[in-house]
């Protein structure tokens, strides 16, 4: 037995199909592409996932995977304008704001004071964070912000 005498078993290989070689071949004339249309053209066809102009399934499926939003620090927020319901020189903290329903839900990282609205009375506010405008407005009214350690 020599290498040049070896052949695959009968039926193990099939002859290469030669398209476009006459109607007698079975795939001549249009070469298996049918008549006209986008898929019959040179360079034609559609990209993977194209569904004839409908919204593709991949765009309908919800997005999954990693998202930094899950790790964001959540603060209870309050605008300085909402503090006007308290008397002057009141000590305000997250617990008091929750009890008086100024904030709806207590958050794990504490209170953040925002600068929306105006302040006319001095307050002592215990908060984890505050914006620059909020600090300016409170100090201008004669109050102060005490930052809690986290």
HELIX and SHEET records of a PDB file:
HELIX    1   1 UNK A    3  UNK A    5  5                                   3    
HELIX    2   2 UNK A   23  UNK A   25  5                                   3    
HELIX    3   3 UNK A   38  UNK A   40  5                                   3    
HELIX    4   4 UNK A   57  UNK A   60  1                                   4    
HELIX    5   5 UNK A   68  UNK A   71  5                                   4    
HELIX    6   6 UNK A   80  UNK A   85  5                                   6    
HELIX    7   7 UNK A   94  UNK A   99  1                                   6    
HELIX    8   8 UNK A  132  UNK A  140  1                                   9    
SHEET    1   A 3 UNK A  76  UNK A  79  0                                        
SHEET    2   A 3 UNK A 111  UNK A 114  1                                        
SHEET    3   A 3 UNK A 129  UNK A 130  1                                        
SHEET    1   B 3 UNK A  91  UNK A  92  0                                        
SHEET    2   B 3 UNK A 124  UNK A 127  1                                        
SHEET    3   B 3 UNK A 144  UNK A 147  1                                        
END                                                                             
